[in-house]
Structures are given as C-alpha cells and as structure tokens.
Amino acid sequence: MKAASPRRAAVSWALYDWANSPFATLVVTFVFPAYFASAVVGDPVAGQAEWGYAMGLSGLLVAVTAPVFGAVADTGGRRKRWLAAFTLLCAAASAALWLVRPEAAAVTLAVTLVVLANWGLEAAGVFYNAMLPDIAGPGRMGRLSGWAWGLGYAGGLAALVLALVALVMPETPWFGIPKEGAAHIRLIGPLVAAWLLIFALPLFLWVPEASPAAAPALRVRAALRSLGRSLAEVARMGPTGRFLLAHLLYADGLATLFAMGGVFVAGAHGFTLEEVMLFGIVLNVTAGLGAAGFAWMDDLAGPKPTILVALAGLIAAGAGILLAEQRLLVWVLGGALGIFVGPAQAAGRSLLARLAPPERRTELFGLYALSGKATAFLGPWAVGAVTIASGSQAAGMAVILAFFAAGAAVLATVRPER
C-alpha cells in the first residue's frame, strides 16, 4: 500500500473523533439513558441510579486496565491493533443494544452492554490519543488536537440531530420504523455502531503504524515493570505528575457537568426532554467551535494558558447559570459554557503529549485516562451530598466549580519546558 501523505494521515486520525462522538451523545448522555430509566427500568429515580452504577463500573475498568494497556503498547508497539480491538468491542456492544427491549428483564443485558461498550471506547482512546505526536509535529499538535475535538463535537451533533429528526421526534419515524417495542429508540445502538465503524476506517487505512519496540514474549513483563515505575514515580514526575493531578481534578468537574447538567436544567429550570436535547445540541455546537478556535491559542501561547483560560471561562459561565433566574439567560450562558469545554479537553492531551517522553507516551496516556476516571464517582457523590444537605440544586452544582478551581490552582504550578 502506498504510504499516506502527512495531511491524509492527519485527517484520517482526526476522523476517529467524528466516529466515536455519537456514542457519547446518543448512548451515554441523551437518548439511551432516558429510554433505559423510563422504559426498561420503569422508574426514573431507580433508572438513574442503575445508570450511574453502569458508568461507574466501566470507569473502574478503564482505571484498572488503561495504564497496563498503554504500557504494553509502548513496549510492544502495534497501537493500531489495540485500537482496532477496542473499537470493535464498542461497536459490537453498541449494536447489541437493539436487543434491549422496554421491559425489566432487559436491565442486566442493558447494563452489561453499556459497560462493555463504554469500556471499549475509553480504552481505545488511550491508544488513539498516544498517536497524536506521531501524526503531527511539535508545532502542530495543538491545532490537530483541537481540530479533532471540534470534529468530534460536530460528529456528535450530526448524529444527535439525525436521531432526533429521524427517530425520536416524528410521529412516524423515517423508513416506516415502528414505535412498537421502542424499535425507533433501540435502533440508536446499531446506528452508533455503524457510524463508528465507517468513519474509523480511514485511520486504519492511512495512519502509519509505529514499529514494535520489543520482542513479543517480553512485552507484558516489560510493560508491567515500566507501569510500576511510573506509578511509583508519579509524585516525583515534576510537571508531568502535577499536570496529572490537575487533570484529575478538573476532569472530575467536567465528567460531573456532563452527568448532571441535564438533570439540573430539567429540575431547576423546568426544561422538557426535547429542550434538554436541544440544549445539548447548543453545547455541542459551541464546544466544537471553542475546541477549533482555541487550537490556535494552544500552539501560539501553549496548552497550559489555554487550559487556564478555559477553566476560568467554565467557572464564570457556570456561576452565571447557577445564579440565573431567566430561562433565556440559561440558554445564553449554556452556549458560553460550551465554548470553554472543548479547549479544556483538547489542550489537556496536547500538554501531555509535550510533557511525555516518547518511549513512555502511551503508558502516560494510560495514566492520563486513569486520572480522568479514577475518582469519577467523587463529583456526582459530592453534588448529591451538598444538594441533600442544602436543599438547593444550585448549591449542589456549585461543587463542580470547586473542582475547576482546584484543578486550575494545581495546573498553575506546572512549568512545562518548551
């Protein structure tokens, strides 16, 4: 096969963000959770609890396995093989969501499939992110990372609009798909799977593979030794260790925002289900624009200032939403909030790509995934505890702002070398 041009390789790599984002928007955040709680479990409160347990379990699997997988890939190479395996796992489990009928007997099946699919996609992200420095030179990592995040938001937006227009909103779904047995909702699983496989294909065709760095028999032992050293040294890693701690804090805030934001606007501001989904569309649009627009700041000023500006914007817009009394102001500030979500995520992997030694890059991206998942339960738990204690949804959601502020304070101490 003829070697791909650098531009084709970069575009093919970035398309993977477009490919995987519909899983987050349709399966994790908006459509399938509502169907699971109301139609499968039959009780919104119990359904939300079950959904939280499923997300927590998949996050725990990522926390335990991602650093090991990353270390194995660093010592043995062949990142695309691992990426392909976990992509196929996510696609297969997503497609099987078609089998989750609106009945209590399907709860276990639904939870199992969602856990496997989410684990597959999160684990795949370790290998995908670690390919960034091989695709883009040092002067273009920020732009490529930001553009890929923006493309991901566009993909999630396109899939969300398609699902709303074709399946969820019309009285008669497209192509005569029946609503009996919630077929129009269950079809979202196969839709996500097909989208992922089709748009991930260019990466496997045109992105070059890294060469193996060790003999196969030595991969696992060498990987585990390297991982053990990294975990033991994380407190002594200087800028890298402090960045991983900062990422743990502000990533918890972002994860809690994604998990609880819809619940907050629905409960505190009376948003209907369709309004919540439209609110999600607005956030996807502005987040994509923010990720792409701030990509230039990443390369010109550096990823650290980009993240700090993004966190300051998240705190300001978030505080405004918590204090707002008019629904129009919530919509406006929600759009502003989205602008800063994208760069906070995109510049994070750009900063780690600059900090990580090449020979331990994937391993450290595994620790990066770990820092984003290891305490993912803490934010929702804190929001719930403060909400119960204060009797105020706004007071509970203010915990998220504290996570952003703590992450920014730690990140301010990081001094990355140019």
Contacts in CASP RR format, 6 or more apart in sequence:
PFRMAT RR
TARGET T0000
AUTHOR 0000-0000-0000
METHOD contacts of the structure
MODEL  1
MKAASPRRAAVSWALYDWANSPFATLVVTFVFPAYFASAVVGDPVAGQAE
WGYAMGLSGLLVAVTAPVFGAVADTGGRRKRWLAAFTLLCAAASAALWLV
RPEAAAVTLAVTLVVLANWGLEAAGVFYNAMLPDIAGPGRMGRLSGWAWG
LGYAGGLAALVLALVALVMPETPWFGIPKEGAAHIRLIGPLVAAWLLIFA
LPLFLWVPEASPAAAPALRVRAALRSLGRSLAEVARMGPTGRFLLAHLLY
ADGLATLFAMGGVFVAGAHGFTLEEVMLFGIVLNVTAGLGAAGFAWMDDL
AGPKPTILVALAGLIAAGAGILLAEQRLLVWVLGGALGIFVGPAQAAGRS
LLARLAPPERRTELFGLYALSGKATAFLGPWAVGAVTIASGSQAAGMAVI
LAFFAAGAAVLATVRPER
1 205 0 8 1.000
3 208 0 8 1.000
4 12 0 8 1.000
4 205 0 8 1.000
4 206 0 8 1.000
4 207 0 8 1.000
4 208 0 8 1.000
6 135 0 8 1.000
8 206 0 8 1.000
9 135 0 8 1.000
9 206 0 8 1.000
9 207 0 8 1.000
9 208 0 8 1.000
10 135 0 8 1.000
10 136 0 8 1.000
10 144 0 8 1.000
11 202 0 8 1.000
12 202 0 8 1.000
12 203 0 8 1.000
12 205 0 8 1.000
12 206 0 8 1.000
12 207 0 8 1.000
13 128 0 8 1.000
13 131 0 8 1.000
13 132 0 8 1.000
13 135 0 8 1.000
13 144 0 8 1.000
13 148 0 8 1.000
13 203 0 8 1.000
13 207 0 8 1.000
14 144 0 8 1.000
14 147 0 8 1.000
14 148 0 8 1.000
14 151 0 8 1.000
15 151 0 8 1.000
15 199 0 8 1.000
15 200 0 8 1.000
15 202 0 8 1.000
15 203 0 8 1.000
16 128 0 8 1.000
16 148 0 8 1.000
16 199 0 8 1.000
16 200 0 8 1.000
16 203 0 8 1.000
17 148 0 8 1.000
17 149 0 8 1.000
17 150 0 8 1.000
17 151 0 8 1.000
17 152 0 8 1.000
17 155 0 8 1.000
18 151 0 8 1.000
18 152 0 8 1.000
18 154 0 8 1.000
18 155 0 8 1.000
18 156 0 8 1.000
18 199 0 8 1.000
19 195 0 8 1.000
19 196 0 8 1.000
19 197 0 8 1.000
19 198 0 8 1.000
19 199 0 8 1.000
19 200 0 8 1.000
20 87 0 8 1.000
20 90 0 8 1.000
20 121 0 8 1.000
20 124 0 8 1.000
20 125 0 8 1.000
20 152 0 8 1.000
20 196 0 8 1.000
20 200 0 8 1.000
21 152 0 8 1.000
21 153 0 8 1.000
21 155 0 8 1.000
21 156 0 8 1.000
21 159 0 8 1.000
22 155 0 8 1.000
22 156 0 8 1.000
22 158 0 8 1.000
22 159 0 8 1.000
22 160 0 8 1.000
22 191 0 8 1.000
22 192 0 8 1.000
22 195 0 8 1.000
22 196 0 8 1.000
23 90 0 8 1.000
23 94 0 8 1.000
23 117 0 8 1.000
23 118 0 8 1.000
23 121 0 8 1.000
23 192 0 8 1.000
23 196 0 8 1.000
24 156 0 8 1.000
25 156 0 8 1.000
25 157 0 8 1.000
25 159 0 8 1.000
25 160 0 8 1.000
25 280 0 8 1.000
25 284 0 8 1.000
26 32 0 8 1.000
26 156 0 8 1.000
26 159 0 8 1.000
26 160 0 8 1.000
26 163 0 8 1.000
26 188 0 8 1.000
26 189 0 8 1.000
26 191 0 8 1.000
26 192 0 8 1.000
27 94 0 8 1.000
27 97 0 8 1.000
27 114 0 8 1.000
27 117 0 8 1.000
27 118 0 8 1.000
27 188 0 8 1.000
27 189 0 8 1.000
27 192 0 8 1.000
28 55 0 8 1.000
28 114 0 8 1.000
28 118 0 8 1.000
29 258 0 8 1.000
29 280 0 8 1.000
30 160 0 8 1.000
30 276 0 8 1.000
30 277 0 8 1.000
30 280 0 8 1.000
31 160 0 8 1.000
31 163 0 8 1.000
31 168 0 8 1.000
31 185 0 8 1.000
31 188 0 8 1.000
31 277 0 8 1.000
32 97 0 8 1.000
32 114 0 8 1.000
32 185 0 8 1.000
32 188 0 8 1.000
32 189 0 8 1.000
33 48 0 8 1.000
33 51 0 8 1.000
34 273 0 8 1.000
35 102 0 8 1.000
35 182 0 8 1.000
35 185 0 8 1.000
35 186 0 8 1.000
36 47 0 8 1.000
36 50 0 8 1.000
36 51 0 8 1.000
36 100 0 8 1.000
36 110 0 8 1.000
37 43 0 8 1.000
37 44 0 8 1.000
37 46 0 8 1.000
37 47 0 8 1.000
37 48 0 8 1.000
37 50 0 8 1.000
37 51 0 8 1.000
38 44 0 8 1.000
39 102 0 8 1.000
39 182 0 8 1.000
39 185 0 8 1.000
40 47 0 8 1.000
40 100 0 8 1.000
40 101 0 8 1.000
40 102 0 8 1.000
40 103 0 8 1.000
40 104 0 8 1.000
40 106 0 8 1.000
40 107 0 8 1.000
40 110 0 8 1.000
41 47 0 8 1.000
41 50 0 8 1.000
41 104 0 8 1.000
41 107 0 8 1.000
42 104 0 8 1.000
48 263 0 8 1.000
50 107 0 8 1.000
50 111 0 8 1.000
52 259 0 8 1.000
52 380 0 8 1.000
53 111 0 8 1.000
54 110 0 8 1.000
54 111 0 8 1.000
54 114 0 8 1.000
54 115 0 8 1.000
54 118 0 8 1.000
55 114 0 8 1.000
55 118 0 8 1.000
55 259 0 8 1.000
55 376 0 8 1.000
56 376 0 8 1.000
56 377 0 8 1.000
57 115 0 8 1.000
58 114 0 8 1.000
58 115 0 8 1.000
58 116 0 8 1.000
58 118 0 8 1.000
58 119 0 8 1.000
58 122 0 8 1.000
59 118 0 8 1.000
59 119 0 8 1.000
59 122 0 8 1.000
59 373 0 8 1.000
59 376 0 8 1.000
60 373 0 8 1.000
61 115 0 8 1.000
61 119 0 8 1.000
61 123 0 8 1.000
62 119 0 8 1.000
62 122 0 8 1.000
62 123 0 8 1.000
62 369 0 8 1.000
62 370 0 8 1.000
62 373 0 8 1.000
63 369 0 8 1.000
63 370 0 8 1.000
63 373 0 8 1.000
63 374 0 8 1.000
65 119 0 8 1.000
65 123 0 8 1.000
66 122 0 8 1.000
66 123 0 8 1.000
66 126 0 8 1.000
66 366 0 8 1.000
66 369 0 8 1.000
66 370 0 8 1.000
66 373 0 8 1.000
67 227 0 8 1.000
67 230 0 8 1.000
67 231 0 8 1.000
67 363 0 8 1.000
67 366 0 8 1.000
67 367 0 8 1.000
67 369 0 8 1.000
67 370 0 8 1.000
68 223 0 8 1.000
68 224 0 8 1.000
68 227 0 8 1.000
69 82 0 8 1.000
69 123 0 8 1.000
69 126 0 8 1.000
69 127 0 8 1.000
69 366 0 8 1.000
70 82 0 8 1.000
70 126 0 8 1.000
70 127 0 8 1.000
70 130 0 8 1.000
70 223 0 8 1.000
70 362 0 8 1.000
70 363 0 8 1.000
70 365 0 8 1.000
70 366 0 8 1.000
71 223 0 8 1.000
71 224 0 8 1.000
71 226 0 8 1.000
71 227 0 8 1.000
71 230 0 8 1.000
71 362 0 8 1.000
71 363 0 8 1.000
71 366 0 8 1.000
72 82 0 8 1.000
72 219 0 8 1.000
72 220 0 8 1.000
72 223 0 8 1.000
73 79 0 8 1.000
73 82 0 8 1.000
73 126 0 8 1.000
73 127 0 8 1.000
73 130 0 8 1.000
73 362 0 8 1.000
73 363 0 8 1.000
74 213 0 8 1.000
74 223 0 8 1.000
74 226 0 8 1.000
74 359 0 8 1.000
74 360 0 8 1.000
74 361 0 8 1.000
74 362 0 8 1.000
74 363 0 8 1.000
75 213 0 8 1.000
75 214 0 8 1.000
75 218 0 8 1.000
75 219 0 8 1.000
75 222 0 8 1.000
75 223 0 8 1.000
75 226 0 8 1.000
76 212 0 8 1.000
76 213 0 8 1.000
76 214 0 8 1.000
76 216 0 8 1.000
76 219 0 8 1.000
76 222 0 8 1.000
76 223 0 8 1.000
77 210 0 8 1.000
77 211 0 8 1.000
77 212 0 8 1.000
77 213 0 8 1.000
77 214 0 8 1.000
78 209 0 8 1.000
78 210 0 8 1.000
78 212 0 8 1.000
79 127 0 8 1.000
79 130 0 8 1.000
79 131 0 8 1.000
79 209 0 8 1.000
79 210 0 8 1.000
79 362 0 8 1.000
80 127 0 8 1.000
80 203 0 8 1.000
80 204 0 8 1.000
80 207 0 8 1.000
80 209 0 8 1.000
82 123 0 8 1.000
82 124 0 8 1.000
82 127 0 8 1.000
83 124 0 8 1.000
83 125 0 8 1.000
83 127 0 8 1.000
83 128 0 8 1.000
83 131 0 8 1.000
83 203 0 8 1.000
83 204 0 8 1.000
84 204 0 8 1.000
86 120 0 8 1.000
86 121 0 8 1.000
86 123 0 8 1.000
86 124 0 8 1.000
86 125 0 8 1.000
86 127 0 8 1.000
87 120 0 8 1.000
87 121 0 8 1.000
87 124 0 8 1.000
87 196 0 8 1.000
87 197 0 8 1.000
87 200 0 8 1.000
89 116 0 8 1.000
89 117 0 8 1.000
89 119 0 8 1.000
89 120 0 8 1.000
90 116 0 8 1.000
90 117 0 8 1.000
90 118 0 8 1.000
90 120 0 8 1.000
90 121 0 8 1.000
90 124 0 8 1.000
90 193 0 8 1.000
90 196 0 8 1.000
91 193 0 8 1.000
91 196 0 8 1.000
91 197 0 8 1.000
92 193 0 8 1.000
93 113 0 8 1.000
93 114 0 8 1.000
93 116 0 8 1.000
93 117 0 8 1.000
93 120 0 8 1.000
94 113 0 8 1.000
94 117 0 8 1.000
94 189 0 8 1.000
94 190 0 8 1.000
94 192 0 8 1.000
94 193 0 8 1.000
94 196 0 8 1.000
95 189 0 8 1.000
95 190 0 8 1.000
95 193 0 8 1.000
95 194 0 8 1.000
96 113 0 8 1.000
97 110 0 8 1.000
97 113 0 8 1.000
97 114 0 8 1.000
97 117 0 8 1.000
97 186 0 8 1.000
97 188 0 8 1.000
97 189 0 8 1.000
97 190 0 8 1.000
98 186 0 8 1.000
98 187 0 8 1.000
98 189 0 8 1.000
98 190 0 8 1.000
99 106 0 8 1.000
99 109 0 8 1.000
99 113 0 8 1.000
99 186 0 8 1.000
100 106 0 8 1.000
100 109 0 8 1.000
100 110 0 8 1.000
100 113 0 8 1.000
100 186 0 8 1.000
101 181 0 8 1.000
101 182 0 8 1.000
101 186 0 8 1.000
102 181 0 8 1.000
102 182 0 8 1.000
122 369 0 8 1.000
122 373 0 8 1.000
123 369 0 8 1.000
125 369 0 8 1.000
126 362 0 8 1.000
126 365 0 8 1.000
126 366 0 8 1.000
126 368 0 8 1.000
126 369 0 8 1.000
127 362 0 8 1.000
128 203 0 8 1.000
129 349 0 8 1.000
129 353 0 8 1.000
129 365 0 8 1.000
129 368 0 8 1.000
130 361 0 8 1.000
130 362 0 8 1.000
130 365 0 8 1.000
131 207 0 8 1.000
131 210 0 8 1.000
132 141 0 8 1.000
132 144 0 8 1.000
132 145 0 8 1.000
132 349 0 8 1.000
132 350 0 8 1.000
132 353 0 8 1.000
133 141 0 8 1.000
133 353 0 8 1.000
133 358 0 8 1.000
133 361 0 8 1.000
134 208 0 8 1.000
134 210 0 8 1.000
135 144 0 8 1.000
135 207 0 8 1.000
136 142 0 8 1.000
136 143 0 8 1.000
136 144 0 8 1.000
136 145 0 8 1.000
138 354 0 8 1.000
139 299 0 8 1.000
140 299 0 8 1.000
141 298 0 8 1.000
141 299 0 8 1.000
141 350 0 8 1.000
141 353 0 8 1.000
141 354 0 8 1.000
142 295 0 8 1.000
142 298 0 8 1.000
142 299 0 8 1.000
142 303 0 8 1.000
142 346 0 8 1.000
142 347 0 8 1.000
142 350 0 8 1.000
143 295 0 8 1.000
143 296 0 8 1.000
143 298 0 8 1.000
143 299 0 8 1.000
144 295 0 8 1.000
145 295 0 8 1.000
145 298 0 8 1.000
145 346 0 8 1.000
145 347 0 8 1.000
145 349 0 8 1.000
145 350 0 8 1.000
145 353 0 8 1.000
146 291 0 8 1.000
146 292 0 8 1.000
146 293 0 8 1.000
146 294 0 8 1.000
146 295 0 8 1.000
146 298 0 8 1.000
146 342 0 8 1.000
146 343 0 8 1.000
146 346 0 8 1.000
146 347 0 8 1.000
146 350 0 8 1.000
147 291 0 8 1.000
147 292 0 8 1.000
147 295 0 8 1.000
148 346 0 8 1.000
149 288 0 8 1.000
149 291 0 8 1.000
149 292 0 8 1.000
149 342 0 8 1.000
149 345 0 8 1.000
149 346 0 8 1.000
150 287 0 8 1.000
150 288 0 8 1.000
150 289 0 8 1.000
150 290 0 8 1.000
150 291 0 8 1.000
150 292 0 8 1.000
150 342 0 8 1.000
150 346 0 8 1.000
152 288 0 8 1.000
153 284 0 8 1.000
153 285 0 8 1.000
153 287 0 8 1.000
153 288 0 8 1.000
153 291 0 8 1.000
153 342 0 8 1.000
154 284 0 8 1.000
154 288 0 8 1.000
156 284 0 8 1.000
157 281 0 8 1.000
157 284 0 8 1.000
157 285 0 8 1.000
159 191 0 8 1.000
159 192 0 8 1.000
159 195 0 8 1.000
160 277 0 8 1.000
160 280 0 8 1.000
160 281 0 8 1.000
160 284 0 8 1.000
161 281 0 8 1.000
162 191 0 8 1.000
163 188 0 8 1.000
163 191 0 8 1.000
164 277 0 8 1.000
166 173 0 8 1.000
166 174 0 8 1.000
167 173 0 8 1.000
167 174 0 8 1.000
167 177 0 8 1.000
167 184 0 8 1.000
167 185 0 8 1.000
167 187 0 8 1.000
167 188 0 8 1.000
168 184 0 8 1.000
168 185 0 8 1.000
168 277 0 8 1.000
169 274 0 8 1.000
173 179 0 8 1.000
173 184 0 8 1.000
177 183 0 8 1.000
177 184 0 8 1.000
177 187 0 8 1.000
178 184 0 8 1.000
213 359 0 8 1.000
214 222 0 8 1.000
223 363 0 8 1.000
226 360 0 8 1.000
226 363 0 8 1.000
227 363 0 8 1.000
230 237 0 8 1.000
230 360 0 8 1.000
230 363 0 8 1.000
230 364 0 8 1.000
230 367 0 8 1.000
231 367 0 8 1.000
234 241 0 8 1.000
234 244 0 8 1.000
234 367 0 8 1.000
235 241 0 8 1.000
237 244 0 8 1.000
239 355 0 8 1.000
239 414 0 8 1.000
239 415 0 8 1.000
239 416 0 8 1.000
239 417 0 8 1.000
240 352 0 8 1.000
240 355 0 8 1.000
240 356 0 8 1.000
240 364 0 8 1.000
242 410 0 8 1.000
242 411 0 8 1.000
242 413 0 8 1.000
242 414 0 8 1.000
243 351 0 8 1.000
243 352 0 8 1.000
243 355 0 8 1.000
243 411 0 8 1.000
243 414 0 8 1.000
243 416 0 8 1.000
244 367 0 8 1.000
244 368 0 8 1.000
244 371 0 8 1.000
245 371 0 8 1.000
245 407 0 8 1.000
245 410 0 8 1.000
246 407 0 8 1.000
246 408 0 8 1.000
246 410 0 8 1.000
246 411 0 8 1.000
246 414 0 8 1.000
247 348 0 8 1.000
247 352 0 8 1.000
247 368 0 8 1.000
247 371 0 8 1.000
247 372 0 8 1.000
247 407 0 8 1.000
248 371 0 8 1.000
248 372 0 8 1.000
248 374 0 8 1.000
248 375 0 8 1.000
249 403 0 8 1.000
249 404 0 8 1.000
249 406 0 8 1.000
249 407 0 8 1.000
249 410 0 8 1.000
250 307 0 8 1.000
250 311 0 8 1.000
250 344 0 8 1.000
250 403 0 8 1.000
250 404 0 8 1.000
250 406 0 8 1.000
250 407 0 8 1.000
250 408 0 8 1.000
250 411 0 8 1.000
251 371 0 8 1.000
251 372 0 8 1.000
252 372 0 8 1.000
252 375 0 8 1.000
252 376 0 8 1.000
252 378 0 8 1.000
252 379 0 8 1.000
252 403 0 8 1.000
253 379 0 8 1.000
253 400 0 8 1.000
253 403 0 8 1.000
253 404 0 8 1.000
254 341 0 8 1.000
254 344 0 8 1.000
254 345 0 8 1.000
255 372 0 8 1.000
255 376 0 8 1.000
255 379 0 8 1.000
256 379 0 8 1.000
256 380 0 8 1.000
256 382 0 8 1.000
256 383 0 8 1.000
256 399 0 8 1.000
256 400 0 8 1.000
256 403 0 8 1.000
257 341 0 8 1.000
257 400 0 8 1.000
259 380 0 8 1.000
260 380 0 8 1.000
260 383 0 8 1.000
260 397 0 8 1.000
260 400 0 8 1.000
261 397 0 8 1.000
262 271 0 8 1.000
262 276 0 8 1.000
262 279 0 8 1.000
264 393 0 8 1.000
264 397 0 8 1.000
265 271 0 8 1.000
265 275 0 8 1.000
265 276 0 8 1.000
265 279 0 8 1.000
265 330 0 8 1.000
266 272 0 8 1.000
266 273 0 8 1.000
266 276 0 8 1.000
267 393 0 8 1.000
268 393 0 8 1.000
268 394 0 8 1.000
269 327 0 8 1.000
269 330 0 8 1.000
271 279 0 8 1.000
279 331 0 8 1.000
279 334 0 8 1.000
282 331 0 8 1.000
282 334 0 8 1.000
282 335 0 8 1.000
283 334 0 8 1.000
283 335 0 8 1.000
283 337 0 8 1.000
283 338 0 8 1.000
283 341 0 8 1.000
285 335 0 8 1.000
286 334 0 8 1.000
286 335 0 8 1.000
286 336 0 8 1.000
286 337 0 8 1.000
286 338 0 8 1.000
286 339 0 8 1.000
287 338 0 8 1.000
287 339 0 8 1.000
287 341 0 8 1.000
287 342 0 8 1.000
288 342 0 8 1.000
289 339 0 8 1.000
290 338 0 8 1.000
290 339 0 8 1.000
290 340 0 8 1.000
290 342 0 8 1.000
290 343 0 8 1.000
291 342 0 8 1.000
291 343 0 8 1.000
291 345 0 8 1.000
291 346 0 8 1.000
293 343 0 8 1.000
294 306 0 8 1.000
294 309 0 8 1.000
294 310 0 8 1.000
294 342 0 8 1.000
294 343 0 8 1.000
294 346 0 8 1.000
294 347 0 8 1.000
295 343 0 8 1.000
295 346 0 8 1.000
297 305 0 8 1.000
297 306 0 8 1.000
297 309 0 8 1.000
297 343 0 8 1.000
298 306 0 8 1.000
298 343 0 8 1.000
298 346 0 8 1.000
298 347 0 8 1.000
298 350 0 8 1.000
302 347 0 8 1.000
302 351 0 8 1.000
303 347 0 8 1.000
303 348 0 8 1.000
303 350 0 8 1.000
303 351 0 8 1.000
303 354 0 8 1.000
303 416 0 8 1.000
304 347 0 8 1.000
304 351 0 8 1.000
304 411 0 8 1.000
304 414 0 8 1.000
304 416 0 8 1.000
306 343 0 8 1.000
306 347 0 8 1.000
307 343 0 8 1.000
307 344 0 8 1.000
307 347 0 8 1.000
307 348 0 8 1.000
307 351 0 8 1.000
307 408 0 8 1.000
307 411 0 8 1.000
308 408 0 8 1.000
308 411 0 8 1.000
308 412 0 8 1.000
309 340 0 8 1.000
309 343 0 8 1.000
310 340 0 8 1.000
310 341 0 8 1.000
310 342 0 8 1.000
310 343 0 8 1.000
310 344 0 8 1.000
310 347 0 8 1.000
311 340 0 8 1.000
311 344 0 8 1.000
311 404 0 8 1.000
311 405 0 8 1.000
311 407 0 8 1.000
311 408 0 8 1.000
311 411 0 8 1.000
312 408 0 8 1.000
313 336 0 8 1.000
313 337 0 8 1.000
313 340 0 8 1.000
314 337 0 8 1.000
314 340 0 8 1.000
314 341 0 8 1.000
314 344 0 8 1.000
314 401 0 8 1.000
314 404 0 8 1.000
315 401 0 8 1.000
315 404 0 8 1.000
315 405 0 8 1.000
315 408 0 8 1.000
317 333 0 8 1.000
317 334 0 8 1.000
317 335 0 8 1.000
317 336 0 8 1.000
317 337 0 8 1.000
317 338 0 8 1.000
317 340 0 8 1.000
318 333 0 8 1.000
318 334 0 8 1.000
318 337 0 8 1.000
318 400 0 8 1.000
318 401 0 8 1.000
319 398 0 8 1.000
319 401 0 8 1.000
320 329 0 8 1.000
320 333 0 8 1.000
321 330 0 8 1.000
321 333 0 8 1.000
321 334 0 8 1.000
321 337 0 8 1.000
322 394 0 8 1.000
322 397 0 8 1.000
322 398 0 8 1.000
322 401 0 8 1.000
323 394 0 8 1.000
324 330 0 8 1.000
324 333 0 8 1.000
349 365 0 8 1.000
349 368 0 8 1.000
351 416 0 8 1.000
352 364 0 8 1.000
352 365 0 8 1.000
352 368 0 8 1.000
353 361 0 8 1.000
354 416 0 8 1.000
355 364 0 8 1.000
355 416 0 8 1.000
356 364 0 8 1.000
356 365 0 8 1.000
357 364 0 8 1.000
379 399 0 8 1.000
379 400 0 8 1.000
379 403 0 8 1.000
382 396 0 8 1.000
382 399 0 8 1.000
383 396 0 8 1.000
383 397 0 8 1.000
383 399 0 8 1.000
383 400 0 8 1.000
384 396 0 8 1.000
386 395 0 8 1.000
386 396 0 8 1.000
386 398 0 8 1.000
386 399 0 8 1.000
387 393 0 8 1.000
387 395 0 8 1.000
387 396 0 8 1.000
387 397 0 8 1.000
390 396 0 8 1.000
END
